[in-house]
């Protein structure tokens, strides 16, 4: 019984070890595949678009993003390779131990079989029983022979279990070595690609430095235009809050209305707010694509002394893509900017999701919308050929980091 338990524990421990190693490797493989997919998206959305005119500063930003993703991919490949190397080393050591155990088990079993044949035949077993001095002694001798046979059986099972363990480890090692070889090849390919990207990067930096004042002025003008749009949206939200609160005060028959920077919510809106908050981190993306600018204040990657104040996320997507509502709500406002581009603001309780840089709009102010409903077509720049959505999230008048809310 103890021997059977020992075999069971041994096989269970082996399976658990193999599963734990496989799980760790699967996680790294999943991350590697995700990064490869991201590089593919970067190439499709930022580098394969038809450009009428090249902008070195924009090209450099896109190239920096691709290099950054490729660096993370190489780092992941190296981690995966190291993990495999450690696993292979551990399994090789285990294999040597198992083979030694198997050799010893086979040797012991062989010696036991030889001794049995030398010392006892079926006749000698019978004589062994008949020569007993009492019934109790005969019973004890029967039990002894049964235990001896059972022990031989368990020894045979132990040999089979150890042989099966060796087979599994050999198969696992073979697979791991093949994966390791593929990873080495893939890492070399990625390093060659990043070397080419860095050469292009140096050329673009040289071009920008030659006309630094021109690119700086263009950048500052663009940032000023963005601030105007942000200010208009901020004002629009404040006015919408004041208007909504006045309407609710009037419905209650109250004459006085205090100014507030927050929505006064009814029961249905409070329920919607609670549902919205429960889905934090699981809200769908407004468009499929890649984030080209993160939320928050960040230094400009090329010009020292210039910062980027990103009020939300910039998401590059495919041409003719429609922005979709991230949650159930109602259209709070639609804004048209001086350049003709539009923004749609959707209210979810006291949260507001804003979808900027739209070419056309499919909804109307006050309209109820559902999760995933199309709000408008994202604008495609005819010069750069790129299609980007500006996605901003508010709680009343306070901006939030959308990346913390979407999947």
Secondary structure, 3 states (H helix, E strand, C coil): CHHHHHHHHHHHHHHHHHHHHHHHHHHHHHHHHHHHHHHHHHHHHHHCCCCCCCCHHHHHHHHHHHHHHHHHHHHHHHHHHHHHHHHHHHHHHHHHHHHHHHHHHHHHHHHHHHHHHHHCCHHHHHHHHHCCCCHHHHHHHHHHHHHHHHHHHHHHHHHHHHHHHHHHHHHHHHHHHHHHHHHHHHHHHHHHHHHHHHHHHHHHHHHHHHCHHHHHHHHHHHHHHHHHHHHHHHHHHHHHHHHHHHHHHHHCCCCCCCCCCCCCCCHHHHHHHHHHHHCCCCECCCCCCEEEECCEEEECCCCCCCEEEECCEEEEECCCCEEECCCCEEEEEEEECCCCCEEEEEEECCEEEEEEEEEEECCCCCCEECCCCEEEEECECCCCCCEEEEEEEEECCEEECHHHCEC
